[in-house]
Amino acid sequence: MEKITLSITGMSCNHCVNKVENALNEQDGVEKVKVNLKKGTAVVKFDESKQTLDQLTAAVSEVGYEAIPEN
Ligand SMILES: [Cu+2]
């Protein structure tokens, strides 16, 4: 299991948080997602044999936000 933090640009309210959370939760192998609106981050726990960092950032940009890995 891998745990990463994404810096998310463009979130302004809880609606944005839900969109990002849902987009990440829908991805294969994603176990847990925690989005923090104030910090502008998403912490994602996922199975690295089923999911990639590139695919996760792509899923976020598909719903209209920019995701950059912090670690
Ligand atoms: Cu919003």
N, CA, C, O and the ligand as a Tripos MOL2 file, in Angstrom:
@<TRIPOS>MOLECULE
protein
  285   283    72     0     0
PROTEIN
NO_CHARGES

@<TRIPOS>ATOM
      1 N           0.8450   -1.2070    0.0000 N.3       1 MET1
      2 CA          0.0000    0.0000    0.0000 C.3       1 MET1
      3 C           0.8740    1.2480    0.0000 C.2       1 MET1
      4 O           1.8370    1.3560    0.7590 O.2       1 MET1
      5 N           0.5220    2.1610   -0.8470 N.am      2 GLU2
      6 CA          1.2700    3.4110   -0.9830 C.3       2 GLU2
      7 C           0.4310    4.5610   -0.4500 C.2       2 GLU2
      8 O          -0.7890    4.5620   -0.6200 O.2       2 GLU2
      9 N           1.0590    5.5380    0.1900 N.am      3 LYS3
     10 CA          0.3270    6.7140    0.6740 C.3       3 LYS3
     11 C           1.0060    7.9570    0.1130 C.2       3 LYS3
     12 O           2.1910    8.1960    0.3470 O.2       3 LYS3
     13 N           0.2320    8.7430   -0.6310 N.am      4 ILE4
     14 CA          0.8130    9.9380   -1.2340 C.3       4 ILE4
     15 C          -0.0260   11.1680   -0.9080 C.2       4 ILE4
     16 O          -1.2170   11.0740   -0.6110 O.2       4 ILE4
     17 N           0.6240   12.3110   -0.9720 N.am      5 THR5
     18 CA         -0.0920   13.5770   -0.7980 C.3       5 THR5
     19 C          -0.0260   14.3480   -2.1080 C.2       5 THR5
     20 O           1.0470   14.5700   -2.6690 O.2       5 THR5
     21 N          -1.2060   14.7530   -2.5810 N.am      6 LEU6
     22 CA         -1.2790   15.5630   -3.7880 C.3       6 LEU6
     23 C          -1.6280   16.9900   -3.3970 C.2       6 LEU6
     24 O          -2.4950   17.2200   -2.5540 O.2       6 LEU6
     25 N          -0.9500   17.9370   -4.0120 N.am      7 SER7
     26 CA         -1.3240   19.3300   -3.8490 C.3       7 SER7
     27 C          -2.3410   19.6360   -4.9400 C.2       7 SER7
     28 O          -2.0570   19.4870   -6.1280 O.2       7 SER7
     29 N          -3.5440   20.0690   -4.5200 N.am      8 ILE8
     30 CA         -4.6350   20.2990   -5.4740 C.3       8 ILE8
     31 C          -4.8780   21.8000   -5.6460 C.2       8 ILE8
     32 O          -5.1120   22.5210   -4.6770 O.2       8 ILE8
     33 N          -4.8170   22.2460   -6.8850 N.am      9 THR9
     34 CA         -5.0630   23.6570   -7.1770 C.3       9 THR9
     35 C          -6.4790   23.8570   -7.6910 C.2       9 THR9
     36 O          -6.9500   23.0990   -8.5390 O.2       9 THR9
     37 N          -7.1640   24.8880   -7.1730 N.am     10 GLY10
     38 CA         -8.4570   25.2740   -7.7310 C.3      10 GLY10
     39 C          -9.6770   24.9260   -6.9080 C.2      10 GLY10
     40 O         -10.7980   25.2340   -7.3120 O.2      10 GLY10
     41 N          -9.4880   24.2840   -5.7490 N.am     11 MET11
     42 CA        -10.6510   23.9480   -4.9150 C.3      11 MET11
     43 C         -11.0640   25.1630   -4.0850 C.2      11 MET11
     44 O         -10.2260   25.7940   -3.4400 O.2      11 MET11
     45 N         -12.3820   25.4930   -4.1050 N.am     12 SER12
     46 CA        -12.8270   26.6670   -3.3560 C.3      12 SER12
     47 C         -13.9430   26.3720   -2.3570 C.2      12 SER12
     48 O         -14.2260   27.2060   -1.4970 O.2      12 SER12
     49 N         -14.5730   25.2210   -2.4490 N.am     13 CYS13
     50 CA        -15.6660   24.9130   -1.5180 C.3      13 CYS13
     51 C         -15.8170   23.4020   -1.3600 C.2      13 CYS13
     52 O         -15.0760   22.6260   -1.9650 O.2      13 CYS13
     53 N         -16.7990   22.9890   -0.5280 N.am     14 ASN14
     54 CA        -16.9880   21.5650   -0.2780 C.3      14 ASN14
     55 C         -17.4440   20.7880   -1.5070 C.2      14 ASN14
     56 O         -17.2270   19.5810   -1.6140 O.2      14 ASN14
     57 N         -18.0740   21.4950   -2.4220 N.am     15 HIS15
     58 CA        -18.4710   20.8650   -3.6810 C.3      15 HIS15
     59 C         -17.2200   20.4000   -4.4380 C.2      15 HIS15
     60 O         -17.1840   19.2990   -4.9860 O.2      15 HIS15
     61 N         -16.2240   21.2420   -4.4540 N.am     16 CYS16
     62 CA        -14.9430   20.8980   -5.0820 C.3      16 CYS16
     63 C         -14.3160   19.6960   -4.3740 C.2      16 CYS16
     64 O         -13.8160   18.7710   -5.0140 O.2      16 CYS16
     65 N         -14.3530   19.7310   -3.0460 N.am     17 VAL17
     66 CA        -13.7770   18.6350   -2.2510 C.3      17 VAL17
     67 C         -14.4470   17.3160   -2.6330 C.2      17 VAL17
     68 O         -13.7680   16.3110   -2.8480 O.2      17 VAL17
     69 N         -15.7790   17.3180   -2.7180 N.am     18 ASN18
     70 CA        -16.5110   16.1040   -3.0730 C.3      18 ASN18
     71 C         -16.1450   15.6080   -4.4630 C.2      18 ASN18
     72 O         -15.9870   14.4060   -4.6790 O.2      18 ASN18
     73 N         -16.0110   16.5370   -5.4060 N.am     19 LYS19
     74 CA        -15.6630   16.1380   -6.7690 C.3      19 LYS19
     75 C         -14.3050   15.4460   -6.8190 C.2      19 LYS19
     76 O         -14.1370   14.4100   -7.4620 O.2      19 LYS19
     77 N         -13.3350   16.0530   -6.1200 N.am     20 VAL20
     78 CA        -11.9840   15.4840   -6.1020 C.3      20 VAL20
     79 C         -11.9880   14.1350   -5.3760 C.2      20 VAL20
     80 O         -11.3750   13.1710   -5.8330 O.2      20 VAL20
     81 N         -12.6850   14.0860   -4.2440 N.am     21 GLU21
     82 CA        -12.7510   12.8450   -3.4650 C.3      21 GLU21
     83 C         -13.3760   11.7140   -4.2780 C.2      21 GLU21
     84 O         -12.8590   10.5970   -4.3120 O.2      21 GLU21
     85 N         -14.4970   12.0220   -4.9340 N.am     22 ASN22
     86 CA        -15.1690   10.9960   -5.7440 C.3      22 ASN22
     87 C         -14.3000   10.5360   -6.9020 C.2      22 ASN22
     88 O         -14.2070    9.3410   -7.1820 O.2      22 ASN22
     89 N         -13.6660   11.4880   -7.5750 N.am     23 ALA23
     90 CA        -12.8140   11.1460   -8.7220 C.3      23 ALA23
     91 C         -11.7000   10.1900   -8.3060 C.2      23 ALA23
     92 O         -11.3740    9.2520   -9.0340 O.2      23 ALA23
     93 N         -11.1220   10.4320   -7.1410 N.am     24 LEU24
     94 CA        -10.0360    9.5720   -6.6670 C.3      24 LEU24
     95 C         -10.5580    8.2340   -6.1680 C.2      24 LEU24
     96 O          -9.9540    7.1930   -6.4260 O.2      24 LEU24
     97 N         -11.6870    8.2570   -5.4480 N.am     25 ASN25
     98 CA        -12.2610    7.0180   -4.9220 C.3      25 ASN25
     99 C         -12.6830    6.0430   -6.0120 C.2      25 ASN25
    100 O         -12.6690    4.8290   -5.8090 O.2      25 ASN25
    101 N         -13.0610    6.5820   -7.1730 N.am     26 GLU26
    102 CA        -13.5040    5.7360   -8.2900 C.3      26 GLU26
    103 C         -12.3710    4.9420   -8.9330 C.2      26 GLU26
    104 O         -12.6200    3.9770   -9.6570 O.2      26 GLU26
    105 N         -11.1340    5.3430   -8.6740 N.am     27 GLN27
    106 CA        -10.0070    4.6940   -9.3440 C.3      27 GLN27
    107 C          -9.6940    3.3270   -8.7390 C.2      27 GLN27
    108 O          -9.8210    3.1230   -7.5320 O.2      27 GLN27
    109 N          -9.2870    2.4040   -9.5950 N.am     28 ASP28
    110 CA         -8.9270    1.0570   -9.1470 C.3      28 ASP28
    111 C          -7.8390    1.1100   -8.0700 C.2      28 ASP28
    112 O          -6.8930    1.8940   -8.1580 O.2      28 ASP28
    113 N          -7.9920    0.2760   -7.0740 N.am     29 GLY29
    114 CA         -6.9500    0.1160   -6.0730 C.3      29 GLY29
    115 C          -6.8710    1.2080   -5.0250 C.2      29 GLY29
    116 O          -6.0240    1.1500   -4.1340 O.2      29 GLY29
    117 N          -7.7470    2.2120   -5.1200 N.am     30 VAL30
    118 CA         -7.7250    3.2930   -4.1300 C.3      30 VAL30
    119 C          -8.4640    2.8440   -2.8780 C.2      30 VAL30
    120 O          -9.6350    2.4680   -2.9290 O.2      30 VAL30
    121 N          -7.7600    2.8920   -1.7620 N.am     31 GLU31
    122 CA         -8.2880    2.3950   -0.4910 C.3      31 GLU31
    123 C          -8.9230    3.5200    0.3370 C.2      31 GLU31
    124 O          -9.9860    3.3440    0.9310 O.2      31 GLU31
    125 N          -8.2460    4.6850    0.3640 N.am     32 LYS32
    126 CA         -8.7140    5.7710    1.2250 C.3      32 LYS32
    127 C          -8.3210    7.1180    0.6330 C.2      32 LYS32
    128 O          -7.2160    7.2800    0.1150 O.2      32 LYS32
    129 N          -9.2250    8.0750    0.7120 N.am     33 VAL33
    130 CA         -8.9550    9.4260    0.2050 C.3      33 VAL33
    131 C          -9.3580   10.4320    1.2720 C.2      33 VAL33
    132 O         -10.4530   10.3600    1.8300 O.2      33 VAL33
    133 N          -8.4650   11.3620    1.5440 N.am     34 LYS34
    134 CA         -8.8130   12.4290    2.4790 C.3      34 LYS34
    135 C          -8.4020   13.7710    1.8640 C.2      34 LYS34
    136 O          -7.2180   14.0330    1.6570 O.2      34 LYS34
    137 N          -9.3910   14.6090    1.5780 N.am     35 VAL35
    138 CA         -9.1160   15.9020    0.9710 C.3      35 VAL35
    139 C          -9.2500   16.9950    2.0200 C.2      35 VAL35
    140 O         -10.2240   17.0330    2.7730 O.2      35 VAL35
    141 N          -8.2680   17.8770    2.0610 N.am     36 ASN36
    142 CA         -8.2960   19.0080    2.9920 C.3      36 ASN36
    143 C          -8.4220   20.2980    2.1870 C.2      36 ASN36
    144 O          -7.5180   20.6800    1.4440 O.2      36 ASN36
    145 N          -9.5620   20.9560    2.3530 N.am     37 LEU37
    146 CA         -9.8460   22.1730    1.5690 C.3      37 LEU37
    147 C          -8.9040   23.3140    1.9420 C.2      37 LEU37
    148 O          -8.3770   23.9960    1.0630 O.2      37 LEU37
    149 N          -8.6900   23.5260    3.2370 N.am     38 LYS38
    150 CA         -7.8290   24.6200    3.7010 C.3      38 LYS38
    151 C          -6.4040   24.4840    3.1980 C.2      38 LYS38
    152 O          -5.8100   25.4450    2.7100 O.2      38 LYS38
    153 N          -5.8610   23.2820    3.3210 N.am     39 LYS39
    154 CA         -4.4760   23.0480    2.8870 C.3      39 LYS39
    155 C          -4.3790   22.8700    1.3770 C.2      39 LYS39
    156 O          -3.3090   23.0440    0.7950 O.2      39 LYS39
    157 N          -5.5100   22.5190    0.7370 N.am     40 GLY40
    158 CA         -5.4760   22.2400   -0.6920 C.3      40 GLY40
    159 C          -4.7270   20.9650   -1.0050 C.2      40 GLY40
    160 O          -3.9430   20.9000   -1.9510 O.2      40 GLY40
    161 N          -4.9830   19.9450   -0.1900 N.am     41 THR41
    162 CA         -4.2850   18.6790   -0.3920 C.3      41 THR41
    163 C          -5.2540   17.4880   -0.4320 C.2      41 THR41
    164 O          -6.3790   17.5500    0.0650 O.2      41 THR41
    165 N          -4.7720   16.4200   -1.0360 N.am     42 ALA42
    166 CA         -5.4850   15.1520   -0.9980 C.3      42 ALA42
    167 C          -4.4850   14.0700   -0.6080 C.2      42 ALA42
    168 O          -3.4550   13.8930   -1.2590 O.2      42 ALA42
    169 N          -4.8030   13.3570    0.4540 N.am     43 VAL43
    170 CA         -3.9750   12.2300    0.8520 C.3      43 VAL43
    171 C          -4.6620   10.9740    0.3360 C.2      43 VAL43
    172 O          -5.8310   10.7230    0.6290 O.2      43 VAL43
    173 N          -3.9180   10.1880   -0.4370 N.am     44 VAL44
    174 CA         -4.4970    9.0120   -1.0810 C.3      44 VAL44
    175 C          -3.7060    7.7650   -0.7050 C.2      44 VAL44
    176 O          -2.4860    7.7030   -0.8550 O.2      44 VAL44
    177 N          -4.4480    6.7740   -0.2110 N.am     45 LYS45
    178 CA         -3.8370    5.4820    0.0980 C.3      45 LYS45
    179 C          -4.2940    4.5250   -0.9960 C.2      45 LYS45
    180 O          -5.4930    4.3410   -1.2060 O.2      45 LYS45
    181 N          -3.3370    3.9180   -1.6930 N.am     46 PHE46
    182 CA         -3.7130    3.0550   -2.8110 C.3      46 PHE46
    183 C          -2.7610    1.8780   -2.9770 C.2      46 PHE46
    184 O          -1.6250    1.8900   -2.5030 O.2      46 PHE46
    185 N          -3.2670    0.8650   -3.6660 N.am     47 ASP47
    186 CA         -2.4930   -0.3290   -3.9690 C.3      47 ASP47
    187 C          -1.6720   -0.0520   -5.2260 C.2      47 ASP47
    188 O          -2.2230    0.0900   -6.3180 O.2      47 ASP47
    189 N          -0.3650    0.0230   -5.0650 N.am     48 GLU48
    190 CA          0.5050    0.4150   -6.1830 C.3      48 GLU48
    191 C           0.5810   -0.6520   -7.2830 C.2      48 GLU48
    192 O           1.1190   -0.3900   -8.3590 O.2      48 GLU48
    193 N           0.0490   -1.8490   -7.0210 N.am     49 SER49
    194 CA          0.0230   -2.8660   -8.0780 C.3      49 SER49
    195 C          -1.1880   -2.6760   -8.9920 C.2      49 SER49
    196 O          -1.2550   -3.2530  -10.0770 O.2      49 SER49
    197 N          -2.1470   -1.8560   -8.5390 N.am     50 LYS50
    198 CA         -3.3650   -1.6260   -9.3220 C.3      50 LYS50
    199 C          -3.5030   -0.1970   -9.8160 C.2      50 LYS50
    200 O          -4.3420    0.0900  -10.6700 O.2      50 LYS50
    201 N          -2.6860    0.6970   -9.2860 N.am     51 GLN51
    202 CA         -2.8700    2.1130   -9.5620 C.3      51 GLN51
    203 C          -1.5320    2.8390   -9.6710 C.2      51 GLN51
    204 O          -0.5490    2.4450   -9.0430 O.2      51 GLN51
    205 N          -1.5030    3.9140  -10.4820 N.am     52 THR52
    206 CA         -0.2810    4.7040  -10.6120 C.3      52 THR52
    207 C          -0.5480    6.1610  -10.2300 C.2      52 THR52
    208 O          -1.6820    6.6390  -10.2690 O.2      52 THR52
    209 N           0.5120    6.8330   -9.8670 N.am     53 LEU53
    210 CA          0.4330    8.2420   -9.5040 C.3      53 LEU53
    211 C          -0.0600    9.0720  -10.6850 C.2      53 LEU53
    212 O          -0.8830    9.9740  -10.5220 O.2      53 LEU53
    213 N           0.4500    8.7590  -11.8740 N.am     54 ASP54
    214 CA          0.0360    9.4950  -13.0810 C.3      54 ASP54
    215 C          -1.4640    9.3880  -13.3220 C.2      54 ASP54
    216 O          -2.1160   10.3620  -13.7000 O.2      54 ASP54
    217 N          -1.9990    8.2010  -13.1000 N.am     55 GLN55
    218 CA         -3.4260    7.9910  -13.3240 C.3      55 GLN55
    219 C          -4.2570    8.7580  -12.2950 C.2      55 GLN55
    220 O          -5.3350    9.2600  -12.6100 O.2      55 GLN55
    221 N          -3.7560    8.8430  -11.0830 N.am     56 LEU56
    222 CA         -4.4740    9.5760  -10.0340 C.3      56 LEU56
    223 C          -4.4950   11.0720  -10.3310 C.2      56 LEU56
    224 O          -5.5320   11.7180  -10.1830 O.2      56 LEU56
    225 N          -3.3600   11.6250  -10.7490 N.am     57 THR57
    226 CA         -3.3360   13.0580  -11.0730 C.3      57 THR57
    227 C          -4.2050   13.3340  -12.2960 C.2      57 THR57
    228 O          -4.8390   14.3850  -12.3820 O.2      57 THR57
    229 N          -4.2370   12.3930  -13.2450 N.am     58 ALA58
    230 CA         -5.0830   12.5420  -14.4330 C.3      58 ALA58
    231 C          -6.5680   12.5390  -14.0560 C.2      58 ALA58
    232 O          -7.3660   13.2870  -14.6220 O.2      58 ALA58
    233 N          -6.9210   11.6910  -13.0960 N.am     59 ALA59
    234 CA         -8.3260   11.6170  -12.6510 C.3      59 ALA59
    235 C          -8.7660   12.9430  -12.0380 C.2      59 ALA59
    236 O          -9.9090   13.3650  -12.2150 O.2      59 ALA59
    237 N          -7.8580   13.5990  -11.3190 N.am     60 VAL60
    238 CA         -8.1790   14.8910  -10.7100 C.3      60 VAL60
    239 C          -8.3100   15.9710  -11.7900 C.2      60 VAL60
    240 O          -9.2150   16.8040  -11.7300 O.2      60 VAL60
    241 N          -7.4170   15.9560  -12.7650 N.am     61 SER61
    242 CA         -7.5080   16.9910  -13.8010 C.3      61 SER61
    243 C          -8.7320   16.8030  -14.6810 C.2      61 SER61
    244 O          -9.2510   17.7700  -15.2390 O.2      61 SER61
    245 N          -9.2020   15.5530  -14.8120 N.am     62 GLU62
    246 CA        -10.4160   15.2860  -15.5860 C.3      62 GLU62
    247 C         -11.6520   15.9690  -14.9910 C.2      62 GLU62
    248 O         -12.5760   16.3250  -15.7220 O.2      62 GLU62
    249 N         -11.6660   16.1500  -13.6810 N.am     63 VAL63
    250 CA        -12.8130   16.8330  -13.0660 C.3      63 VAL63
    251 C         -12.5430   18.3220  -12.8460 C.2      63 VAL63
    252 O         -13.3420   19.0100  -12.2110 O.2      63 VAL63
    253 N         -11.4220   18.8170  -13.3670 N.am     64 GLY64
    254 CA        -11.2100   20.2630  -13.4120 C.3      64 GLY64
    255 C         -10.2290   20.8940  -12.4460 C.2      64 GLY64
    256 O         -10.2170   22.1140  -12.2770 O.2      64 GLY64
    257 N          -9.3930   20.0610  -11.7990 N.am     65 TYR65
    258 CA         -8.4300   20.6080  -10.8500 C.3      65 TYR65
    259 C          -7.0400   20.0950  -11.1960 C.2      65 TYR65
    260 O          -6.8860   19.0830  -11.8800 O.2      65 TYR65
    261 N          -6.0240   20.8180  -10.7060 N.am     66 GLU66
    262 CA         -4.6630   20.3890  -10.9850 C.3      66 GLU66
    263 C          -4.0760   19.7100   -9.7570 C.2      66 GLU66
    264 O          -4.1440   20.2420   -8.6490 O.2      66 GLU66
    265 N          -3.4980   18.5290   -9.9630 N.am     67 ALA67
    266 CA         -2.9000   17.7890   -8.8570 C.3      67 ALA67
    267 C          -1.4050   17.6280   -9.0880 C.2      67 ALA67
    268 O          -0.9650   17.1740  -10.1440 O.2      67 ALA67
    269 N          -0.6310   18.0140   -8.0690 N.am     68 ILE68
    270 CA          0.8200   17.8580   -8.1300 C.3      68 ILE68
    271 C           1.2740   17.0660   -6.9050 C.2      68 ILE68
    272 O           0.9660   17.4390   -5.7730 O.2      68 ILE68
    273 N           2.0090   15.9700   -7.1320 N.am     69 PRO69
    274 CA          2.4900   15.1660   -6.0010 C.3      69 PRO69
    275 C           3.4270   15.9600   -5.1020 C.2      69 PRO69
    276 O           4.3150   16.6620   -5.5870 O.2      69 PRO69
    277 N           3.2280   15.8480   -3.7830 N.am     70 GLU70
    278 CA          4.0840   16.5540   -2.8350 C.3      70 GLU70
    279 C           5.2460   15.7030   -2.3640 C.2      70 GLU70
    280 O           6.2490   16.2210   -1.8730 O.2      70 GLU70
    281 N           5.1070   14.3830   -2.5150 N.am     71 ASN71
    282 CA          6.1840   13.5250   -2.0350 C.3      71 ASN71
    283 C           6.4220   12.3480   -2.9560 C.2      71 ASN71
    284 O           7.3000   11.5260   -2.6920 O.2      71 ASN71
    285 CU        -16.2750   24.4180   -5.1670 Cu       72 CU72
@<TRIPOS>BOND
     1     1     2 1
     2     2     3 1
     3     3     4 2
     4     3     5 am
     5     5     6 1
     6     6     7 1
     7     7     8 2
     8     7     9 am
     9     9    10 1
    10    10    11 1
    11    11    12 2
    12    11    13 am
    13    13    14 1
    14    14    15 1
    15    15    16 2
    16    15    17 am
    17    17    18 1
    18    18    19 1
    19    19    20 2
    20    19    21 am
    21    21    22 1
    22    22    23 1
    23    23    24 2
    24    23    25 am
    25    25    26 1
    26    26    27 1
    27    27    28 2
    28    27    29 am
    29    29    30 1
    30    30    31 1
    31    31    32 2
    32    31    33 am
    33    33    34 1
    34    34    35 1
    35    35    36 2
    36    35    37 am
    37    37    38 1
    38    38    39 1
    39    39    40 2
    40    39    41 am
    41    41    42 1
    42    42    43 1
    43    43    44 2
    44    43    45 am
    45    45    46 1
    46    46    47 1
    47    47    48 2
    48    47    49 am
    49    49    50 1
    50    50    51 1
    51    51    52 2
    52    51    53 am
    53    53    54 1
    54    54    55 1
    55    55    56 2
    56    55    57 am
    57    57    58 1
    58    58    59 1
    59    59    60 2
    60    59    61 am
    61    61    62 1
    62    62    63 1
    63    63    64 2
    64    63    65 am
    65    65    66 1
    66    66    67 1
    67    67    68 2
    68    67    69 am
    69    69    70 1
    70    70    71 1
    71    71    72 2
    72    71    73 am
    73    73    74 1
    74    74    75 1
    75    75    76 2
    76    75    77 am
    77    77    78 1
    78    78    79 1
    79    79    80 2
    80    79    81 am
    81    81    82 1
    82    82    83 1
    83    83    84 2
    84    83    85 am
    85    85    86 1
    86    86    87 1
    87    87    88 2
    88    87    89 am
    89    89    90 1
    90    90    91 1
    91    91    92 2
    92    91    93 am
    93    93    94 1
    94    94    95 1
    95    95    96 2
    96    95    97 am
    97    97    98 1
    98    98    99 1
    99    99   100 2
   100    99   101 am
   101   101   102 1
   102   102   103 1
   103   103   104 2
   104   103   105 am
   105   105   106 1
   106   106   107 1
   107   107   108 2
   108   107   109 am
   109   109   110 1
   110   110   111 1
   111   111   112 2
   112   111   113 am
   113   113   114 1
   114   114   115 1
   115   115   116 2
   116   115   117 am
   117   117   118 1
   118   118   119 1
   119   119   120 2
   120   119   121 am
   121   121   122 1
   122   122   123 1
   123   123   124 2
   124   123   125 am
   125   125   126 1
   126   126   127 1
   127   127   128 2
   128   127   129 am
   129   129   130 1
   130   130   131 1
   131   131   132 2
   132   131   133 am
   133   133   134 1
   134   134   135 1
   135   135   136 2
   136   135   137 am
   137   137   138 1
   138   138   139 1
   139   139   140 2
   140   139   141 am
   141   141   142 1
   142   142   143 1
   143   143   144 2
   144   143   145 am
   145   145   146 1
   146   146   147 1
   147   147   148 2
   148   147   149 am
   149   149   150 1
   150   150   151 1
   151   151   152 2
   152   151   153 am
   153   153   154 1
   154   154   155 1
   155   155   156 2
   156   155   157 am
   157   157   158 1
   158   158   159 1
   159   159   160 2
   160   159   161 am
   161   161   162 1
   162   162   163 1
   163   163   164 2
   164   163   165 am
   165   165   166 1
   166   166   167 1
   167   167   168 2
   168   167   169 am
   169   169   170 1
   170   170   171 1
   171   171   172 2
   172   171   173 am
   173   173   174 1
   174   174   175 1
   175   175   176 2
   176   175   177 am
   177   177   178 1
   178   178   179 1
   179   179   180 2
   180   179   181 am
   181   181   182 1
   182   182   183 1
   183   183   184 2
   184   183   185 am
   185   185   186 1
   186   186   187 1
   187   187   188 2
   188   187   189 am
   189   189   190 1
   190   190   191 1
   191   191   192 2
   192   191   193 am
   193   193   194 1
   194   194   195 1
   195   195   196 2
   196   195   197 am
   197   197   198 1
   198   198   199 1
   199   199   200 2
   200   199   201 am
   201   201   202 1
   202   202   203 1
   203   203   204 2
   204   203   205 am
   205   205   206 1
   206   206   207 1
   207   207   208 2
   208   207   209 am
   209   209   210 1
   210   210   211 1
   211   211   212 2
   212   211   213 am
   213   213   214 1
   214   214   215 1
   215   215   216 2
   216   215   217 am
   217   217   218 1
   218   218   219 1
   219   219   220 2
   220   219   221 am
   221   221   222 1
   222   222   223 1
   223   223   224 2
   224   223   225 am
   225   225   226 1
   226   226   227 1
   227   227   228 2
   228   227   229 am
   229   229   230 1
   230   230   231 1
   231   231   232 2
   232   231   233 am
   233   233   234 1
   234   234   235 1
   235   235   236 2
   236   235   237 am
   237   237   238 1
   238   238   239 1
   239   239   240 2
   240   239   241 am
   241   241   242 1
   242   242   243 1
   243   243   244 2
   244   243   245 am
   245   245   246 1
   246   246   247 1
   247   247   248 2
   248   247   249 am
   249   249   250 1
   250   250   251 1
   251   251   252 2
   252   251   253 am
   253   253   254 1
   254   254   255 1
   255   255   256 2
   256   255   257 am
   257   257   258 1
   258   258   259 1
   259   259   260 2
   260   259   261 am
   261   261   262 1
   262   262   263 1
   263   263   264 2
   264   263   265 am
   265   265   266 1
   266   266   267 1
   267   267   268 2
   268   267   269 am
   269   269   270 1
   270   270   271 1
   271   271   272 2
   272   271   273 am
   273   273   274 1
   274   274   275 1
   275   275   276 2
   276   275   277 am
   277   277   278 1
   278   278   279 1
   279   279   280 2
   280   279   281 am
   281   281   282 1
   282   282   283 1
   283   283   284 2
@<TRIPOS>SUBSTRUCTURE
     1 MET1         2 RESIDUE 1 A MET
     2 GLU2         6 RESIDUE 1 A GLU
     3 LYS3        10 RESIDUE 1 A LYS
     4 ILE4        14 RESIDUE 1 A ILE
     5 THR5        18 RESIDUE 1 A THR
     6 LEU6        22 RESIDUE 1 A LEU
     7 SER7        26 RESIDUE 1 A SER
     8 ILE8        30 RESIDUE 1 A ILE
     9 THR9        34 RESIDUE 1 A THR
    10 GLY10       38 RESIDUE 1 A GLY
    11 MET11       42 RESIDUE 1 A MET
    12 SER12       46 RESIDUE 1 A SER
    13 CYS13       50 RESIDUE 1 A CYS
    14 ASN14       54 RESIDUE 1 A ASN
    15 HIS15       58 RESIDUE 1 A HIS
    16 CYS16       62 RESIDUE 1 A CYS
    17 VAL17       66 RESIDUE 1 A VAL
    18 ASN18       70 RESIDUE 1 A ASN
    19 LYS19       74 RESIDUE 1 A LYS
    20 VAL20       78 RESIDUE 1 A VAL
    21 GLU21       82 RESIDUE 1 A GLU
    22 ASN22       86 RESIDUE 1 A ASN
    23 ALA23       90 RESIDUE 1 A ALA
    24 LEU24       94 RESIDUE 1 A LEU
    25 ASN25       98 RESIDUE 1 A ASN
    26 GLU26      102 RESIDUE 1 A GLU
    27 GLN27      106 RESIDUE 1 A GLN
    28 ASP28      110 RESIDUE 1 A ASP
    29 GLY29      114 RESIDUE 1 A GLY
    30 VAL30      118 RESIDUE 1 A VAL
    31 GLU31      122 RESIDUE 1 A GLU
    32 LYS32      126 RESIDUE 1 A LYS
    33 VAL33      130 RESIDUE 1 A VAL
    34 LYS34      134 RESIDUE 1 A LYS
    35 VAL35      138 RESIDUE 1 A VAL
    36 ASN36      142 RESIDUE 1 A ASN
    37 LEU37      146 RESIDUE 1 A LEU
    38 LYS38      150 RESIDUE 1 A LYS
    39 LYS39      154 RESIDUE 1 A LYS
    40 GLY40      158 RESIDUE 1 A GLY
    41 THR41      162 RESIDUE 1 A THR
    42 ALA42      166 RESIDUE 1 A ALA
    43 VAL43      170 RESIDUE 1 A VAL
    44 VAL44      174 RESIDUE 1 A VAL
    45 LYS45      178 RESIDUE 1 A LYS
    46 PHE46      182 RESIDUE 1 A PHE
    47 ASP47      186 RESIDUE 1 A ASP
    48 GLU48      190 RESIDUE 1 A GLU
    49 SER49      194 RESIDUE 1 A SER
    50 LYS50      198 RESIDUE 1 A LYS
    51 GLN51      202 RESIDUE 1 A GLN
    52 THR52      206 RESIDUE 1 A THR
    53 LEU53      210 RESIDUE 1 A LEU
    54 ASP54      214 RESIDUE 1 A ASP
    55 GLN55      218 RESIDUE 1 A GLN
    56 LEU56      222 RESIDUE 1 A LEU
    57 THR57      226 RESIDUE 1 A THR
    58 ALA58      230 RESIDUE 1 A ALA
    59 ALA59      234 RESIDUE 1 A ALA
    60 VAL60      238 RESIDUE 1 A VAL
    61 SER61      242 RESIDUE 1 A SER
    62 GLU62      246 RESIDUE 1 A GLU
    63 VAL63      250 RESIDUE 1 A VAL
    64 GLY64      254 RESIDUE 1 A GLY
    65 TYR65      258 RESIDUE 1 A TYR
    66 GLU66      262 RESIDUE 1 A GLU
    67 ALA67      266 RESIDUE 1 A ALA
    68 ILE68      270 RESIDUE 1 A ILE
    69 PRO69      274 RESIDUE 1 A PRO
    70 GLU70      278 RESIDUE 1 A GLU
    71 ASN71      282 RESIDUE 1 A ASN
    72 CU72       285 GROUP 0 **** ****
